[in-house]
């Protein structure tokens, strides 16, 4: 009986012991703490809420940079990348972009500028850790459309006004003034070249951007540009030349000179210096100034054309510069038949008063000038230039087993035609070292050649080719 009662008494103990033990273990276990700075979900997957453009930007934290502004710029660029440019088949961009070479570049320019000009975007969130900063912006699609439509209306009104002024000036024969108005009209709507903008002017309904572009091209087509002579022979030594090139411009429909027309000139084949910008006088003429021929090529060309950038005005944009390349601009070309300067060289290179047999200085001059497009002659009467080299070394001191020598000399260049000296450079006690005086003299000549290569050759060439 005792055993039975004892068994019955133990059952309640087990019954109450298990819950208490579980509570004890739960109290002893470590509590799981949420992270103090959890990453937001928009860092893992970019959100695309309905009715909004979104942009996520990032920047590494750097004490030397404004990482908040960098992240903001990055976010706006990301946001703008969602805004696509649709090129209408009736737009001016579609008409000039037959091979689709402009479309991608135009869209890139528009988006780049939109990132700087975008308005009314809002900050949704930002997050950072010790080394990085992220930011999340959004822009209402509806509000963006409203803003762009208002900007477009204002641009169209301004462009229409400029276009009317251009037509009026064009009809009066005031072509430069008309060009200014046409280009101002174009710049007013350059951000909408992909769209067909319909306006009514007088009794005509027209596509505004298409009409402005066509008017600019039509005006350029009326300009005739020529150069006289179109081919010239000239010496690479520019002051040996007497022939000048005259560019002349006129309006074919008005049969009159195009005065005050800006022109630009540049080497197209070869290399040299030509004054780049001109404006025609009352006779429609401008003298083209060539100041240097830098290439060895025997045939070179200089192109002269209407300077669109100047004609359009000082306020240029990347879009205008990009589209302007599609215009057919009046152009003329000058062919240059280049004669190489002929050199007669004399040299007296001495070592300790006696002529040496290595002629290092004169050989270096010959090689340099030959590579630069000069010719050498043994007939003094046929030369354009006379070059005379005089040099000598003198013995210096002896320090231990080292012998020291000093070289002095002069190089002179004279013009045969003008009969005067055009360049001279002195070589003043250039020091050479060697185990005897002959070797130190050669070393002095080698150092002289190094000095000429480093400091004097280009100077000589520039002076001679003027």
C-alpha positions in Angstrom: 0.0 0.0 0.0 2.9 2.3 0.8 4.4 1.7 -2.7 1.1 2.6 -4.3 0.7 5.9 -2.4 4.3 6.9 -3.1 3.8 6.4 -6.8 0.7 8.6 -6.8 2.5 11.4 -4.9 5.4 11.6 -7.5 3.1 12.2 -10.5 2.2 15.9 -9.6 5.9 16.7 -9.1 6.7 15.7 -12.6 3.7 17.5 -13.9 4.7 20.9 -12.5 8.5 20.5 -12.9 8.5 20.5 -16.7 6.8 24.0 -17.3 9.1 25.5 -14.6 12.2 24.1 -16.3 11.1 25.4 -19.7 10.5 28.9 -18.3 14.0 28.8 -16.6 15.7 27.8 -19.9 13.9 30.5 -21.8 14.9 33.1 -19.3 18.6 32.0 -19.6 18.7 32.1 -23.4 20.2 35.2 -25.1 17.7 37.6 -26.6 18.0 38.2 -30.5 18.5 42.0 -31.1 17.4 43.6 -34.5 20.3 45.4 -36.3 20.6 49.1 -35.3 20.9 50.3 -38.9 19.2 47.8 -41.2 19.5 48.2 -45.0 16.3 49.4 -46.7 14.6 47.2 -49.2 15.2 49.7 -52.1 19.0 48.9 -51.9 18.3 45.3 -52.7 15.8 45.9 -55.6 15.1 49.2 -57.2 11.5 50.1 -56.7 9.2 51.1 -59.6 6.2 52.7 -58.0 3.3 53.5 -60.4 3.3 57.0 -61.6 6.9 57.8 -60.7 10.4 57.9 -62.2 12.9 56.6 -59.6 16.6 57.0 -59.1 19.1 55.4 -56.7 22.4 57.1 -56.2 25.6 56.1 -54.4 28.8 57.7 -53.3 31.8 56.4 -51.3 32.4 58.6 -48.3 35.5 60.7 -48.8 36.7 63.6 -46.6 37.9 65.4 -49.8 34.5 65.3 -51.7 30.9 66.2 -51.1 29.6 62.7 -51.1 26.0 63.7 -50.5 26.0 65.9 -53.7 27.7 63.1 -55.7 25.1 60.6 -54.6 22.3 63.0 -55.4 23.7 63.7 -58.9 24.1 59.9 -59.4 20.4 59.4 -58.4 19.1 62.1 -60.7 21.1 60.6 -63.6 19.6 57.2 -62.8 16.1 58.8 -62.6 16.5 60.6 -66.0 17.7 57.3 -67.7 14.1 56.1 -67.4 12.9 59.1 -69.4 13.1 58.1 -73.1 13.3 60.3 -76.1 11.0 59.2 -78.9 11.9 60.4 -82.4 8.9 61.1 -84.5 9.1 60.1 -88.1 8.0 63.6 -89.2 10.5 65.5 -86.9 13.5 67.3 -88.3 15.8 65.0 -86.4 14.3 62.0 -88.3 14.8 63.8 -91.6 18.4 64.6 -91.1 19.3 61.4 -89.3 18.9 59.1 -92.3 21.6 56.7 -91.1 20.6 57.0 -87.4 24.0 58.5 -86.6 22.5 61.3 -84.6 19.7 59.6 -82.6 21.7 58.0 -79.8 24.0 61.0 -79.4 21.0 63.4 -79.3 19.2 61.3 -76.6 22.4 61.2 -74.6 22.7 65.0 -74.7 19.1 65.5 -73.8 19.3 63.2 -70.8 22.6 64.7 -69.6 21.1 68.2 -69.6 17.8 67.0 -68.1 19.7 65.7 -65.1 20.9 69.2 -64.4 17.6 71.0 -65.2 15.1 68.6 -63.7 12.6 70.1 -61.2 10.3 69.1 -58.4 11.9 65.7 -57.6 11.6 64.5 -54.0 13.8 62.7 -51.6 12.2 59.4 -50.5 15.0 58.0 -48.3 18.7 57.9 -47.6 20.9 55.3 -46.0 24.5 55.2 -45.0 27.2 53.1 -43.3 30.7 53.9 -42.3 32.0 54.0 -45.9 29.1 54.5 -48.2 26.1 56.8 -48.8 23.0 55.9 -50.8 20.0 58.1 -51.7 16.6 57.4 -53.2 14.7 60.1 -55.3 11.5 60.0 -57.2 9.7 62.3 -59.7 6.0 62.3 -60.5 5.5 61.4 -64.1 2.4 63.6 -64.4 4.1 66.6 -62.8 7.1 66.1 -65.1 4.8 66.1 -68.1 3.1 69.3 -67.0 6.4 71.1 -66.5 7.8 70.0 -69.9 4.6 71.0 -71.7 4.8 74.4 -70.2 8.5 74.8 -71.1 7.7 73.6 -74.6 4.9 76.1 -75.0 7.1 79.0 -74.0 9.9 77.7 -76.3 7.6 77.5 -79.3 6.3 81.0 -78.7 9.8 82.4 -78.6 11.0 80.4 -81.6 7.9 81.5 -83.6 8.7 85.1 -82.9 12.3 84.7 -83.9 11.3 82.9 -87.0 8.9 85.7 -88.1 11.7 88.2 -87.6 14.1 86.1 -89.6 11.6 85.9 -92.5 11.2 89.7 -92.5 14.9 90.3 -92.5 15.5 87.7 -95.2 12.9 89.4 -97.5 14.7 92.7 -97.0 18.0 91.2 -98.1 19.5 91.5 -94.6 21.0 88.1 -94.6 23.3 88.3 -91.6 20.5 89.6 -89.4 18.2 86.9 -90.8 20.7 84.3 -90.0 21.0 85.5 -86.4 17.2 85.3 -86.0 17.0 81.8 -87.6 19.6 80.5 -85.3 18.0 82.0 -82.2 14.7 80.4 -83.3 16.5 77.1 -83.7 18.2 77.2 -80.3 14.8 78.1 -78.6 13.4 74.7 -79.6 16.5 72.6 -79.9 15.4 70.3 -77.1 12.3 69.3 -79.1 13.9 68.4 -82.4 12.6 64.8 -82.0 9.0 66.1 -81.9 6.8 67.4 -84.7 5.8 70.9 -83.5 2.9 72.2 -85.6 2.3 76.0 -85.7 0.3 78.3 -87.9 2.0 81.4 -89.3 -0.2 83.6 -91.4 -2.3 81.2 -93.5 0.3 78.4 -93.3 0.4 75.4 -91.0 4.0 74.1 -90.7 6.3 72.0 -88.7 8.3 74.6 -86.9 11.6 72.9 -86.2 11.7 71.4 -89.7 10.9 74.8 -91.3 13.6 76.6 -89.2 16.2 74.0 -90.2 15.2 74.2 -93.8 15.4 78.0 -93.8 18.9 77.9 -92.4 20.0 75.5 -95.0 18.3 77.4 -97.8 20.1 80.6 -96.7 23.4 78.8 -96.7 22.7 77.4 -100.2 22.4 81.0 -101.5 26.0 81.8 -100.5 28.8 81.3 -103.1 32.3 81.0 -101.6 35.5 81.0 -103.8 39.2 81.4 -103.2 41.7 83.0 -105.6 44.0 81.4 -106.5 42.7 78.0 -105.7 46.2 76.5 -106.1 49.5 78.1 -105.1 53.2 77.2 -105.0 54.9 78.3 -101.9 58.1 77.8 -100.0 58.0 76.3 -96.6 59.8 79.5 -95.5 56.8 81.7 -95.4 58.6 85.0 -95.7 59.9 83.8 -99.1 56.4 83.8 -100.5 54.7 86.8 -102.0 51.4 85.3 -103.3 48.3 85.8 -101.2 45.0 84.0 -101.1 41.7 85.9 -101.2 38.4 84.3 -100.1 35.3 85.9 -101.7 31.7 85.4 -100.8 28.5 86.5 -102.5 24.7 85.8 -102.6 23.8 84.0 -105.8 20.1 85.2 -105.7 20.9 88.8 -104.9 23.9 89.0 -107.2 25.8 91.0 -104.5 28.7 90.6 -102.2 28.2 88.9 -98.8 29.7 91.5 -96.5 30.4 90.9 -92.8 30.1 87.2 -93.3 32.2 85.2 -90.8 34.6 82.6 -92.3 37.0 80.1 -90.8 40.1 78.5 -92.3 42.1 75.4 -91.2 44.6 72.9 -92.6 42.8 69.7 -93.9 45.8 67.9 -95.3 49.3 68.6 -94.0 50.0 70.8 -91.0 50.7 74.4 -90.3 49.4 77.6 -88.8 46.7 79.5 -90.6 44.8 82.4 -89.0 41.4 80.7 -88.2 38.7 83.4 -88.2 37.8 86.2 -90.7 35.0 88.5 -91.6 34.4 89.6 -95.2 34.7 93.3 -96.0 32.3 95.4 -98.0 33.4 93.6 -101.2 32.7 90.3 -99.6 36.5 89.5 -99.5 38.9 88.3 -96.8 42.6 87.7 -97.0 43.7 84.3 -95.8 46.9 84.5 -93.6 49.2 81.5 -93.7 52.0 81.9 -91.2 53.7 78.5 -91.1 54.0 75.2 -93.0 54.8 72.5 -90.5 54.5 69.3 -92.6 57.0 67.8 -95.1 54.2 66.9 -97.5 54.7 68.4 -100.9 50.9 68.8 -101.4 48.8 70.2 -98.6 45.3 71.8 -98.4 43.6 74.5 -96.5 39.8 74.6 -96.3 37.8 77.9 -96.0 34.2 77.8 -95.1 31.4 79.9 -93.5 31.8 80.0 -89.8 28.5 78.6 -88.5 29.5 79.0 -84.8 30.2 82.7 -85.2 27.2 83.3 -87.5 24.9 81.7 -85.0 26.1 83.8 -82.1 28.2 83.4 -79.0 25.7 81.3 -77.0 26.3 77.8 -78.2 25.0 74.5 -76.8 26.1 70.9 -77.2 22.9 70.2 -79.2 23.5 73.0 -81.6 27.2 72.1 -82.2 26.1 68.5 -82.7 23.3 69.3 -85.2 25.2 72.1 -87.0 27.5 69.4 -88.4 24.6 68.1 -90.5 24.3 71.4 -92.4 25.9 71.8 -95.9 28.1 74.8 -95.4 29.6 76.9 -98.3 33.2 75.8 -98.7 36.3 76.4 -100.8 39.7 74.7 -100.8 43.2 76.0 -101.4 45.8 73.5 -102.7 49.3 74.2 -101.6 52.2 72.9 -103.7 55.0 73.1 -101.1 58.6 73.7 -102.1 61.3 72.4 -99.7 63.8 75.0 -98.6 67.3 74.4 -100.1 70.2 74.7 -97.7 73.9 75.3 -98.4 75.9 74.4 -95.3 79.5 75.2 -94.4 81.2 74.0 -91.3 84.6 74.4 -89.6 84.6 72.1 -86.5 88.0 72.1 -84.8 89.6 70.4 -81.9 92.4 72.4 -80.3 92.7 74.6 -83.4 92.8 71.8 -86.0 90.0 70.6 -88.2 88.6 67.3 -86.8 87.2 64.6 -88.9 83.9 63.7 -87.0 81.8 66.8 -87.9 79.3 66.0 -85.2 77.5 69.3 -85.1 77.0 69.7 -88.9 75.9 66.1 -89.3 73.3 66.5 -86.6 72.0 69.7 -88.3 71.8 67.9 -91.6 69.9 65.0 -90.2 67.5 67.1 -88.3 66.7 69.5 -91.2 66.5 66.6 -93.7 63.8 64.9 -91.5 62.0 68.3 -91.3 61.6 68.6 -95.0 64.7 70.5 -96.1 67.1 69.8 -99.0 70.8 70.4 -99.2 72.8 71.6 -102.2 76.5 71.9 -103.1 75.7 75.0 -105.2 75.5 78.1 -103.1 73.6 80.0 -105.9 70.6 77.7 -105.8 70.2 77.8 -102.0 67.5 79.5 -100.0 69.4 79.4 -96.8 73.1 79.5 -95.8 74.0 77.7 -92.6 77.5 78.2 -91.2 78.9 76.2 -88.2 82.1 77.3 -86.4 83.4 75.5 -83.3 86.6 74.7 -81.5 87.7 73.1 -78.3 90.4 74.2 -75.8 92.3 72.3 -73.2 91.2 72.7 -69.6 92.6 71.4 -66.4 93.5 67.8 -65.4 91.9 66.4 -62.3 93.6 63.1 -61.4 93.2 61.0 -64.5 90.4 63.1 -65.9 91.1 65.6 -68.7 88.7 68.5 -69.1 88.0 70.3 -72.4 85.8 73.3 -73.3 83.9 73.8 -76.5 82.9 77.2 -77.9 81.2 78.0 -81.2 78.4 79.6 -83.1 75.7 78.6 -85.6 74.5 81.2 -88.0 71.6 81.0 -90.6 71.2 83.5 -93.3 68.6 84.2 -96.0 70.0 84.2 -99.5 67.1 86.2 -100.9 67.1 88.9 -98.2 70.8 88.8 -97.7 70.6 89.0 -93.9 71.2 86.8 -90.8 67.9 85.4 -89.5 69.2 83.1 -86.7 72.3 82.7 -84.6 73.1 80.7 -81.5 76.3 80.5 -79.5 77.9 77.5 -77.9 79.6 78.8 -74.7 82.3 76.6 -73.1 80.5 73.3 -73.0 82.5 71.0 -70.8 83.8 67.5 -71.8 85.6 64.8 -69.9 87.9 62.0 -70.9 91.0 60.0 -70.0 92.9 62.2 -72.4 92.3 65.5 -74.2 91.2 63.8 -77.5 88.5 61.8 -75.7 87.4 64.8 -73.7 87.1 66.9 -76.9 84.8 64.2 -78.4 82.8 64.2 -75.2 82.4 68.0 -75.4 81.1 67.7 -79.0 78.7 65.0 -77.9 77.4 67.1 -75.1 77.0 70.0 -77.6 74.9 67.8 -79.8 72.7 66.9 -76.8 72.3 70.6 -76.0 71.3 71.3 -79.5 68.7 68.5 -79.6 67.2 69.6 -76.2 67.2 73.4 -76.5 68.1 74.8 -79.9 66.9 72.7 -82.8 63.1 73.5 -82.5 64.0 77.1 -81.9 66.1 77.2 -85.1 63.4 75.5 -87.1 60.6 77.8 -85.9 62.7 80.9 -86.7 63.7 79.6 -90.2 60.2 78.7 -91.2 58.6 82.0 -90.4 
